[in-house]
Amino acid sequence: MVKISTTVPQENADAIREALGRAGAGAIGNYSFCSFSVTGKGRFMPNSKANPHIGKENELEIVEEEQIEVVCERINAKSIIKALKKAHPYEEPIIDIFPLIEEEDL
């Protein structure tokens, strides 16, 4: 299993959760579309080559974002990440992937 984490503007969070769930992320036992979210502020400055969804060239942007975490089988991670990138509004979305250890393997 792996945990996939991404940040997205709050107004796009539901669409990202939907895309992740439809791709198979967030399946835990008899449950589907499982995710965890926290809110915070994302900061970035687009350069002259960027095509930002939010913000202007060479100006610091601060955005209210949600960090969304889901789990999935490692074998499905690439297709789930592909669905995430397709649904994500950012040109360069942050995507973190963490390997998970099952409790019985501790």
Secondary structure, 3 states (H helix, E strand, C coil): CEEEEEEEEHHHHHHHHHHHHHCCCCCECCECCCCEEEEEEEEECCCCCCCCCCCCCCCCEEEEEEEEEEEECHHHHHHHHHHHHHHCCCCCCCEEEEECCCHHHC
